């Protein structure tokens, strides 16, 4: 009887989950790498007007232009724009959210601040890797904003000769902002508008998108061509070029080591390229979808990547280019415009053009140490004070219940310094050997030799020990049959819905009490 009631309860919870989150093709099993629905942010035009200092008018829907986590994972930075009409201008704004302790049971995410940065239409916007700068383009102007302790403040605007400034990205530890103007590329200092460096290599059409990693700068134009510049030595810049898509390139993303490049285009294709020793790129995977590929993004661990087309996001394993899972946003008439991985690699934030930011846990994907990642990548040394980086501990999962109640997270401050690129590859200008209409990769993916991380251990922040008791039950020894019945039912309910974890825990406890006390008593009475 109890089992049947628990089963009905799980079914009801799964229906409630489908209302607030998108659907996933996978099982949502936390033991596997896949999308597991988490918290949701619904942007509300009325609430935006209430917190706007100038009482500006915001109309729905809100389009999420960019999402970016700070290197320490403490904040999610969102840049959005409201719907324009003939009589009401769009409002471009920045909002910051507390993302320091994301969990599947979390109902809401607190807002930390709101800044309106422009009233009107913009062409492109970028957030620096450290979160210290935001830049956007309007017509022939570049605007630069710098983060203060509580908000983003205006630095300058720079006029250019061209009006088609469709692409920007920060590069070289945020020391430069790369931007496309017509078919050309240039670098500008985000703090000094007079410090500008033109780059070689002109496109046949306007530059449409940019992506960067370390000293590598990738750019794509509206004809489908891609350039990859090596900016290791700014006095001797080289680049490679390739015809990559049949239509305009919409998105570019490097792997963390810079060895692979993802590209997405308006031709419904996403393509994965491998940088060879000679410097040119070889096509190793071709993916065809039902809609424009608006966003591609590599996971910070380098072993996975995601591709967004229409309202769907697909998760792939990089080693063998296998699709692991697909999510469809709750509003399946929307279009995904922005993606961001949490720096610890266990969460994905998805933003669309219909007010929504949905968070998905990535199941059993190993957690990345934020201390090491912040030391290697933070680099925004112009900020007045560095953000603290969390110290993470690797412990057996069984130790959660033995953790001392006096434990506190350790905070360490990483000294900020200007890091110099270490890449020393000498590149020559060559064209990719991959044919544009060749749907088969020209070379197999290189084998991955590194072993998978051990799944016996969980890497978690020390602060998580204080929350363990609310979501985890200690092991209970019963008969094999009883133990399997209780634990499986609790696990199923916990997977069905993030908010079902507490209910699953209580349900498991009731079943264990029943099996330990009531059932043996009945057996004795019967005997």
C-alpha positions in Angstrom: 0.0 0.0 0.0 2.8 2.4 1.0 4.6 1.6 -2.2 1.6 2.4 -4.4 1.0 5.7 -2.6 4.6 6.7 -3.0 4.4 5.8 -6.7 1.4 8.1 -7.2 3.2 10.9 -5.3 6.2 10.6 -7.6 3.9 10.8 -10.7 2.2 14.0 -9.4 5.6 15.6 -8.7 6.8 14.8 -12.2 3.8 16.6 -13.7 4.5 19.6 -11.6 8.1 19.6 -12.7 7.1 19.7 -16.4 5.2 22.9 -15.8 8.2 25.0 -14.6 11.1 23.3 -16.5 11.8 22.2 -20.0 11.7 18.5 -21.0 14.8 16.4 -21.3 15.2 13.3 -23.5 17.4 11.6 -20.9 16.2 9.9 -17.8 17.3 12.8 -15.5 19.3 10.2 -13.6 21.9 12.0 -11.4 24.1 8.9 -11.8 24.6 9.7 -15.5 25.8 12.8 -17.3 22.7 14.6 -18.6 20.4 17.5 -17.9 18.6 17.6 -14.5 16.2 20.5 -14.1 17.1 23.0 -11.3 16.1 26.6 -10.4 14.3 28.9 -12.9 14.5 32.7 -13.2 11.4 34.4 -14.8 12.2 38.0 -15.8 9.1 40.2 -15.2 8.7 43.5 -16.9 6.7 44.9 -14.0 9.4 44.0 -11.4 12.0 45.5 -13.7 10.2 48.8 -13.8 9.8 48.8 -10.0 13.6 48.4 -9.4 14.7 50.8 -12.2 15.9 54.0 -10.6 14.6 56.2 -13.5 11.2 54.5 -13.7 11.8 53.4 -17.3 9.3 51.4 -19.2 10.1 47.7 -19.8 7.9 45.6 -22.1 7.8 41.8 -22.3 9.1 39.6 -23.6 12.7 40.0 -22.3 15.5 38.6 -24.5 18.5 37.2 -22.6 21.4 38.4 -24.7 24.3 37.1 -22.6 24.9 35.0 -19.5 28.3 34.9 -17.7 29.4 33.4 -14.4 32.1 35.1 -12.4 35.3 32.9 -12.2 34.6 32.1 -8.5 31.0 31.0 -9.3 29.5 33.5 -6.9 27.5 35.5 -9.4 25.7 35.1 -12.7 25.8 38.3 -14.8 22.9 38.7 -17.2 22.5 41.2 -20.0 18.9 41.5 -21.3 16.9 43.7 -23.5 13.1 44.4 -23.3 10.7 44.3 -26.3 10.6 47.5 -28.4 7.5 49.1 -29.9 6.9 52.1 -32.2 6.4 54.2 -29.1 8.6 52.5 -26.5 12.4 52.0 -26.8 14.0 48.8 -25.8 15.8 48.9 -22.4 19.2 47.2 -22.2 20.1 46.2 -18.6 22.5 44.2 -16.5 21.3 42.0 -13.6 23.5 40.1 -11.2 22.2 36.9 -9.4 23.7 35.0 -6.4 24.9 31.7 -7.9 27.2 30.6 -5.1 25.1 27.7 -3.8 23.0 26.3 -6.6 21.0 23.2 -5.7 18.3 21.0 -7.2 16.0 21.9 -4.3 16.4 25.7 -4.8 13.2 27.5 -5.5 14.5 30.9 -6.5 17.8 32.8 -7.1 18.3 36.1 -5.4 19.0 39.2 -7.4 22.1 41.2 -6.3 21.7 44.3 -8.4 20.2 46.0 -11.5 21.8 48.6 -13.9 20.2 50.1 -17.0 23.0 50.7 -19.4 21.2 51.9 -22.5 17.8 52.9 -23.9 17.7 51.7 -27.5 18.8 48.9 -29.8 22.3 47.5 -29.6 24.2 45.3 -32.1 26.3 43.2 -29.8 27.3 42.9 -26.1 30.1 41.1 -24.3 31.1 40.5 -20.7 34.8 40.1 -19.7 35.9 36.8 -18.3 36.4 38.2 -14.8 33.1 40.1 -14.9 34.9 43.4 -14.6 33.8 44.9 -17.9 30.9 45.0 -20.2 31.1 46.4 -23.8 28.4 46.8 -26.4 28.1 48.3 -29.8 25.5 50.7 -31.3 25.8 51.8 -35.0 29.5 52.9 -35.2 30.0 53.3 -31.5 31.7 51.1 -28.9 30.6 51.6 -25.3 32.7 50.4 -22.3 31.4 49.9 -18.7 33.5 48.9 -15.7 32.3 47.0 -12.6 32.3 48.9 -9.3 31.6 47.1 -6.0 27.8 47.7 -6.5 27.2 48.4 -10.2 28.6 49.0 -13.7 29.7 52.5 -14.5 30.2 54.2 -17.8 33.9 54.5 -19.0 33.8 55.8 -22.6 32.3 55.5 -26.1 34.5 55.2 -29.2 33.4 56.2 -32.6 34.6 54.1 -35.6 34.3 54.6 -39.3 32.1 51.6 -39.8 28.6 51.1 -38.6 28.4 47.3 -38.8 29.9 46.4 -35.4 28.2 43.1 -35.0 30.8 41.2 -32.9 32.9 41.8 -29.7 34.8 39.6 -27.3 37.4 40.1 -24.5 40.8 38.4 -24.9 44.2 38.2 -23.4 43.1 38.2 -19.8 40.6 41.0 -20.5 43.4 43.4 -21.4 41.9 43.8 -24.9 38.4 43.9 -26.5 38.3 42.5 -30.0 35.7 43.8 -32.3 34.7 43.4 -35.9 34.0 46.5 -38.1 32.7 45.6 -41.5 35.1 42.9 -42.8 38.0 43.9 -40.5 39.1 43.2 -36.9 40.7 45.4 -34.3 41.7 45.3 -30.6 40.8 48.2 -28.2 41.8 48.7 -24.6 38.6 48.5 -22.6 39.9 51.3 -20.3 41.5 53.5 -23.0 39.7 54.3 -26.2 42.8 55.7 -27.9 44.7 52.4 -27.5 43.6 50.6 -30.7 45.4 47.8 -32.7 44.2 46.7 -36.2 44.5 43.0 -37.0 45.5 41.5 -40.4 43.1 39.6 -42.6 40.0 41.0 -44.2 36.8 39.1 -44.6 34.6 39.2 -47.8 31.6 40.2 -45.7 30.9 41.8 -42.2 32.3 40.0 -39.2 29.4 38.4 -37.4 30.7 36.6 -34.3 33.9 36.2 -32.3 35.3 33.7 -29.8 38.5 33.6 -27.8 40.6 31.3 -25.6 44.0 32.4 -24.3 45.9 34.0 -27.2 43.6 32.5 -29.8 40.9 34.7 -31.5 38.3 33.1 -33.8 36.1 35.2 -36.0 33.3 34.3 -38.5 31.6 36.5 -41.1 28.3 36.6 -42.9 29.6 34.5 -45.9 30.5 31.5 -43.7 34.3 32.1 -43.5 36.3 31.7 -40.3 39.7 33.2 -39.3 41.7 32.1 -36.3 44.4 34.6 -35.2 47.3 33.8 -32.9 47.9 36.9 -30.7 50.8 35.5 -28.7 53.0 38.2 -30.1 51.1 41.3 -31.0 54.0 42.6 -33.1 53.9 39.6 -35.3 50.3 38.4 -35.7 49.4 35.5 -37.9 46.2 33.7 -38.8 44.6 30.9 -40.7 41.4 31.0 -42.7 38.8 28.5 -43.8 35.5 28.2 -45.5 33.4 26.7 -42.8 29.7 27.2 -43.4 27.3 27.8 -46.3 25.7 30.8 -44.6 26.7 33.3 -41.9 28.6 32.0 -38.8 26.6 32.6 -35.6 28.7 31.3 -32.8 32.3 30.1 -32.1 33.8 28.4 -29.0 37.2 27.0 -28.3 38.0 24.0 -26.1 39.8 25.1 -22.9 43.2 24.0 -24.3 42.5 25.8 -27.6 43.1 22.7 -29.7 39.5 22.4 -30.9 37.0 24.9 -32.2 33.2 24.6 -32.4 31.3 26.6 -35.0 27.6 27.1 -35.5 25.9 28.7 -38.5 22.7 29.8 -40.1 22.9 26.8 -42.4 21.6 24.6 -39.5 25.1 23.1 -39.0 27.4 22.8 -36.0 31.0 21.8 -36.8 33.9 20.6 -34.7 37.4 21.5 -35.9 40.8 20.1 -34.8 43.9 22.3 -34.9 46.7 20.4 -36.5 50.4 20.8 -35.7 50.9 22.8 -38.9 48.3 25.4 -37.7 45.4 24.6 -40.1 42.1 23.2 -38.9 40.6 19.9 -39.9 36.9 19.0 -39.8 36.3 16.1 -37.4 32.5 16.3 -36.8 29.5 17.6 -38.7 26.2 18.0 -36.9 22.9 18.8 -38.7 19.9 20.3 -36.9 16.4 21.6 -37.6 17.1 25.2 -37.0 19.9 27.8 -37.0 22.7 27.0 -34.6 22.6 30.1 -32.5 25.0 29.1 -29.7 27.8 26.6 -29.2 29.8 26.3 -26.0 32.6 24.1 -24.7 32.4 22.8 -21.1 35.2 24.2 -18.8 36.5 20.6 -18.3 37.0 20.2 -22.0 35.3 16.8 -22.2 31.8 18.0 -23.2 30.1 20.7 -25.2 26.6 22.0 -25.9 24.8 23.1 -29.1 21.7 25.3 -29.0 19.2 25.4 -31.9 15.7 26.8 -31.6 14.4 25.9 -28.1 16.7 22.9 -27.7 20.1 22.4 -26.2 22.1 19.2 -27.0 24.9 17.8 -24.8 27.8 16.0 -26.4 30.8 14.0 -25.2 33.8 15.5 -26.9 36.0 12.4 -27.0 33.8 10.4 -29.4 31.3 13.2 -30.4 28.4 11.3 -28.9 25.1 13.1 -28.1 24.3 12.3 -24.4 21.1 14.3 -23.8 18.7 17.0 -25.2 16.6 19.5 -23.3 13.7 21.6 -24.7 12.9 24.8 -22.8 9.5 24.9 -21.1 8.4 27.5 -23.7 9.0 25.4 -26.8 8.2 28.4 -29.0 11.2 30.3 -27.7 14.7 30.4 -29.0 17.9 29.9 -26.9 20.2 32.9 -27.2 22.7 32.4 -24.4 24.4 29.6 -22.6 26.9 29.6 -19.6 28.6 26.9 -17.7 29.2 27.4 -14.0 33.0 27.5 -13.4 32.8 24.3 -11.4 31.4 22.5 -14.4 28.3 21.0 -12.8 25.6 23.6 -13.9 24.4 25.0 -17.2 22.4 28.3 -17.4 20.1 28.6 -20.5 18.6 31.9 -21.5 16.0 32.5 -24.2 14.0 35.3 -25.9 10.9 34.8 -23.7 11.9 36.0 -20.2 13.4 32.7 -19.1 16.7 31.5 -17.5 16.6 27.8 -16.7 19.3 26.1 -14.7 20.3 22.4 -15.3 22.5 20.2 -13.2 24.8 18.0 -15.3 24.3 14.8 -13.2 27.5 12.9 -12.3 29.9 15.2 -14.1 33.0 15.7 -11.8 33.3 19.0 -10.2 36.1 21.3 -11.2 38.2 23.0 -8.4 37.4 26.7 -8.5 40.6 27.6 -6.7 42.8 26.2 -9.5 40.5 27.6 -12.2 40.4 31.1 -10.7 44.2 31.1 -10.3 44.6 30.2 -14.0 41.9 32.3 -15.6 40.7 35.2 -13.4 43.2 37.8 -14.6 41.0 40.9 -14.3 43.8 42.8 -12.4 42.2 46.2 -12.9 39.5 45.5 -10.4 39.9 47.2 -7.0 39.7 44.0 -5.0 40.0 40.3 -6.0 37.0 38.0 -5.5 37.6 35.2 -2.9 38.0 31.8 -4.4 36.6 28.8 -2.5 38.8 26.0 -1.3 37.3 22.6 -2.3 37.8 19.3 -0.5 37.8 15.9 -2.1 36.1 13.4 0.3 34.4 10.0 0.2 30.6 10.4 -0.1 30.2 8.3 3.1 31.9 11.0 5.1 29.1 13.5 4.7 27.3 12.2 7.8 30.5 12.3 9.9 31.4 15.9 9.0 31.8 18.2 12.0 29.2 20.8 12.6 32.0 23.3 13.2 33.4 23.1 9.8 33.4 26.3 7.7 34.4 27.0 4.1 38.0 28.2 3.7 38.5 31.3 1.7 41.8 32.1 0.0 42.7 35.3 -1.9 44.6 34.8 -5.1 47.0 37.5 -5.9 46.0 39.2 -9.2 48.8 39.5 -11.8 48.9 40.1 -15.5 49.4 36.7 -17.1 51.3 36.5 -20.3 50.1 34.0 -23.0 52.4 30.9 -23.0 51.4 29.6 -26.5 54.5 29.5 -28.8 53.0 27.8 -31.8 54.3 29.5 -35.1 51.4 29.6 -37.5 51.2 30.2 -41.2 48.3 31.4 -43.3 46.7 28.3 -44.8 43.3 27.3 -45.8 41.4 24.4 -44.2 41.5 21.2 -46.2 37.9 20.4 -45.4 35.3 20.8 -48.2 32.2 22.7 -47.3 29.9 20.1 -48.6 31.7 17.2 -47.1 29.4 15.8 -44.4 32.0 13.3 -43.3 34.9 14.3 -41.0 38.2 14.1 -42.8 40.1 12.7 -39.9 39.0 10.7 -36.8 38.9 12.2 -33.4 42.1 11.6 -31.5 41.8 9.2 -28.7 41.5 10.5 -25.2 44.2 8.8 -23.0 43.4 10.4 -19.7 41.3 8.1 -17.4 37.9 9.3 -16.2 37.8 10.7 -12.7 36.9 8.3 -10.0 33.2 8.2 -9.2 33.9 6.9 -5.7 34.7 10.4 -4.5 32.7 13.6 -4.7 34.4 17.0 -5.0 32.3 19.5 -3.0 32.8 22.8 -1.2 33.3 22.5 2.5 30.2 24.6 3.1 28.1 21.8 1.6 28.6 19.7 4.7 26.2 21.9 6.5 23.5 21.2 3.9 24.1 17.4 3.5 21.7 16.3 6.2 18.8 18.0 4.5 19.2 16.0 1.3 20.9 12.8 2.2 20.0 9.8 4.3 22.5 7.6 6.2 22.7 4.0 5.0 20.2 1.7 6.8 20.8 -2.0 7.2 17.8 -4.2 6.6 17.3 -7.4 4.6 18.5 -7.2 1.0 15.0 -7.1 -0.3 13.8 -4.4 2.1 16.9 -2.3 1.6 16.5 -2.4 -2.2 12.8 -1.5 -2.0 13.3 1.5 0.3 16.4 3.0 -1.4 15.1 2.6 -4.9 11.8 4.3 -4.2 13.5 7.2 -2.5 16.0 7.5 -5.4 13.2 7.5 -8.0 11.2 10.3 -6.1 14.4 12.3 -5.7 15.1 12.2 -9.4 11.6 13.1 -10.5 11.7 16.6 -9.1 14.2 18.7 -7.3 11.6 19.6 -4.6 10.8 15.9 -4.3 14.1 15.2 -2.5 12.7 16.1 0.9 9.5 14.0 0.2 11.7 11.2 -1.0 13.7 11.3 2.2 10.6 11.3 4.4 9.1 8.5 2.3 12.3 6.4 2.7 12.2 7.0 6.4 8.6 5.8 6.7 9.3 2.7 4.7 12.4 1.9 6.8 10.4 2.3 10.1 7.7 0.1 8.7 10.2 -2.6 7.6 12.2 -2.4 10.8 9.3 -2.2 13.4 5.9 -3.0 12.1 6.6 -5.8 9.7 8.8 -7.9 12.1 6.1 -7.5 14.8 3.5 -8.9 12.4 5.7 -11.8 11.6 6.1 -12.6 15.3 2.4 -12.3 16.0 1.6 -14.5 13.0 4.2 -17.1 14.2 
